[in-house]
Amino acid sequence: MTVATAHPLAVKEPAPAVLFLKFGESALEFEVRVFVREVANRLLVTDELHTLILQALRANQIEIPFPQRDMHWRGLPDEMPVQRFSPPAPPNGAQTGSRIELDKSNST
């Protein structure tokens, strides 16, 4: 709430609000509502608030949970290369999904 009320382009009335919308699959889903005087500032303010909220979460060691999935492969040919999952290097410390890399050494 502090991030929303402190933004210079957010109007005081109606006041910014944070609403708890629902329980997600791996998250508690909130919505931040902020009004701006000029519609042209909407995307800029949205981007800046998202960035500031993410920085505040990180500063308070609050991590965003990402769902984990198990994949079970059945009936694959023996000569199929082993696939190993490794997360890509996240830009600027951001968390991202996983990618598949093929191990062509044919070791199991």
GROMACS elastic network, one bead per residue, 0.5 to 0.9 nm:
[ bonds ]
;  ai    aj funct       b0    kb
    1     4     6  0.52350   500
    1     5     6  0.62311   500
    1     6     6  0.85011   500
    1    16     6  0.75118   500
    1    17     6  0.71268   500
    1    18     6  0.65511   500
    1    32     6  0.79876   500
    2     5     6  0.52961   500
    2     6     6  0.59430   500
    2     7     6  0.86509   500
    3     6     6  0.53093   500
    3     7     6  0.63869   500
    3    49     6  0.69633   500
    3    52     6  0.66813   500
    3    53     6  0.66730   500
    3    56     6  0.82167   500
    4     7     6  0.55917   500
    4    10     6  0.71225   500
    4    16     6  0.62275   500
    4    17     6  0.80503   500
    4    18     6  0.88117   500
    4    32     6  0.75937   500
    4    33     6  0.82141   500
    4    34     6  0.67980   500
    4    49     6  0.67798   500
    4    52     6  0.89648   500
    4    53     6  0.86394   500
    5     8     6  0.82054   500
    5    10     6  0.67761   500
    5    11     6  0.82899   500
    5    12     6  0.75796   500
    5    15     6  0.76165   500
    5    16     6  0.61462   500
    5    17     6  0.87799   500
    5    34     6  0.82727   500
    6     9     6  0.87891   500
    6    10     6  0.76763   500
    7    10     6  0.54774   500
    7    11     6  0.86683   500
    7    45     6  0.80749   500
    7    48     6  0.86667   500
    7    49     6  0.78060   500
    8    11     6  0.79115   500
    9    35     6  0.84109   500
    9    36     6  0.59710   500
    9    37     6  0.75318   500
    9    38     6  0.88740   500
    9    41     6  0.77491   500
    9    45     6  0.70831   500
   10    13     6  0.88871   500
   10    15     6  0.83895   500
   10    16     6  0.75500   500
   10    34     6  0.60380   500
   10    35     6  0.57096   500
   10    36     6  0.50844   500
   10    37     6  0.77264   500
   10    45     6  0.78993   500
   11    14     6  0.68763   500
   11    15     6  0.68795   500
   11    16     6  0.78706   500
   11    34     6  0.74969   500
   11    35     6  0.57871   500
   11    36     6  0.55816   500
   11    37     6  0.67829   500
   12    16     6  0.73472   500
   12    35     6  0.83078   500
   13    16     6  0.79161   500
   13    35     6  0.79870   500
   14    17     6  0.88178   500
   14    34     6  0.81224   500
   14    35     6  0.69303   500
   15    33     6  0.85862   500
   15    34     6  0.71836   500
   15    35     6  0.76757   500
   16    32     6  0.72489   500
   16    33     6  0.54934   500
   16    35     6  0.69169   500
   17    31     6  0.81145   500
   17    32     6  0.57960   500
   17    33     6  0.51337   500
   17    34     6  0.67671   500
   18    30     6  0.67396   500
   18    31     6  0.56502   500
   18    33     6  0.62793   500
   18    34     6  0.89262   500
   19    29     6  0.85956   500
   19    30     6  0.54323   500
   19    31     6  0.51493   500
   19    32     6  0.64599   500
   19    33     6  0.79281   500
   20    23     6  0.85842   500
   20    28     6  0.75352   500
   20    29     6  0.61403   500
   20    31     6  0.65452   500
   21    28     6  0.79010   500
   21    29     6  0.55235   500
   21    30     6  0.53210   500
   21    31     6  0.67377   500
   22    27     6  0.86403   500
   22    28     6  0.62531   500
   22    29     6  0.53139   500
   22    30     6  0.73068   500
   23    26     6  0.79349   500
   23    27     6  0.62013   500
   23    29     6  0.60346   500
   24    28     6  0.56349   500
   24    29     6  0.61529   500
   25    28     6  0.84041   500
   25    67     6  0.77577   500
   26    64     6  0.89331   500
   26    65     6  0.62212   500
   26    66     6  0.65395   500
   26    67     6  0.59998   500
   27    64     6  0.77358   500
   27    65     6  0.66579   500
   27    66     6  0.82384   500
   32    49     6  0.89365   500
   34    45     6  0.86914   500
   34    46     6  0.87124   500
   35    38     6  0.89933   500
   35    42     6  0.82984   500
   36    39     6  0.68210   500
   36    40     6  0.89700   500
   36    41     6  0.68770   500
   36    42     6  0.66980   500
   36    45     6  0.81229   500
   37    40     6  0.88115   500
   37    41     6  0.78837   500
   37    42     6  0.89430   500
   38    41     6  0.55825   500
   38    42     6  0.72922   500
   39    42     6  0.53127   500
   39    43     6  0.83889   500
   40    43     6  0.72921   500
   40    44     6  0.80787   500
   41    44     6  0.53047   500
   41    45     6  0.60036   500
   41    46     6  0.84924   500
   42    45     6  0.53054   500
   42    46     6  0.60850   500
   42    47     6  0.86489   500
   43    47     6  0.60893   500
   43    48     6  0.85332   500
   44    47     6  0.52422   500
   44    48     6  0.61695   500
   44    49     6  0.85599   500
   45    48     6  0.50785   500
   45    49     6  0.59350   500
   45    50     6  0.84538   500
   46    49     6  0.52175   500
   46    50     6  0.61245   500
   46    51     6  0.86161   500
   47    50     6  0.52276   500
   47    51     6  0.62472   500
   47    52     6  0.86622   500
   48    51     6  0.51260   500
   48    52     6  0.60816   500
   48    53     6  0.84958   500
   49    52     6  0.50398   500
   49    53     6  0.59062   500
   49    54     6  0.84306   500
   50    53     6  0.51936   500
   50    54     6  0.61588   500
   50    55     6  0.86369   500
   51    54     6  0.52140   500
   51    55     6  0.62539   500
   51    56     6  0.87032   500
   52    55     6  0.50345   500
   52    56     6  0.61435   500
   52    57     6  0.86236   500
   53    56     6  0.50253   500
   53    57     6  0.61553   500
   53    58     6  0.86339   500
   54    57     6  0.51042   500
   54    58     6  0.62358   500
   54    59     6  0.85651   500
   55    58     6  0.51652   500
   55    59     6  0.60458   500
   55    60     6  0.86549   500
   56    59     6  0.50165   500
   56    60     6  0.63032   500
   56    61     6  0.86844   500
   56    62     6  0.85340   500
   57    60     6  0.52487   500
   57    61     6  0.62600   500
   57    63     6  0.70440   500
   57    64     6  0.85766   500
   58    62     6  0.56317   500
   58    63     6  0.68741   500
   59    62     6  0.76526   500
   60    63     6  0.89017   500
   64    95     6  0.84359   500
   66    95     6  0.88336   500
   66    96     6  0.87501   500
   66    97     6  0.81816   500
   73    76     6  0.68769   500
   75    78     6  0.89980   500
   76    79     6  0.84712   500
   76    80     6  0.68859   500
   77    80     6  0.55457   500
   78    81     6  0.82584   500
   79   106     6  0.71446   500
   80    83     6  0.88898   500
   80   106     6  0.73936   500
   81   102     6  0.65703   500
   81   103     6  0.60042   500
   81   104     6  0.56474   500
   81   105     6  0.73311   500
   81   106     6  0.51597   500
   81   107     6  0.77298   500
   81   108     6  0.83746   500
   82   101     6  0.88660   500
   82   102     6  0.62757   500
   82   103     6  0.53664   500
   82   104     6  0.72013   500
   82   105     6  0.81361   500
   82   106     6  0.63802   500
   82   107     6  0.70148   500
   82   108     6  0.65174   500
   83   100     6  0.65491   500
   83   101     6  0.59375   500
   83   103     6  0.58235   500
   83   104     6  0.86989   500
   84    99     6  0.86986   500
   84   100     6  0.60586   500
   84   101     6  0.55001   500
   84   102     6  0.62901   500
   84   103     6  0.67747   500
   85    98     6  0.65794   500
   85    99     6  0.59358   500
   85   101     6  0.61706   500
   85   102     6  0.86399   500
   86    98     6  0.59567   500
   86    99     6  0.59264   500
   86   100     6  0.65930   500
   86   101     6  0.71420   500
   87    90     6  0.81256   500
   87    96     6  0.73471   500
   87    97     6  0.64225   500
   87    99     6  0.58411   500
   87   100     6  0.83827   500
   88    96     6  0.72530   500
   88    97     6  0.75469   500
   88    98     6  0.64554   500
   88    99     6  0.66561   500
   89    93     6  0.82527   500
   89    94     6  0.87988   500
   89    95     6  0.86383   500
   89    96     6  0.82505   500
   90    93     6  0.54606   500
   90    94     6  0.51225   500
   90    95     6  0.57169   500
   90    96     6  0.61115   500
   91    94     6  0.55972   500
   91    95     6  0.80653   500
   91    96     6  0.87682   500
  102   105     6  0.89520   500
  103   106     6  0.67832   500
  103   107     6  0.79489   500
  104   107     6  0.80331   500
  105   108     6  0.88668   500
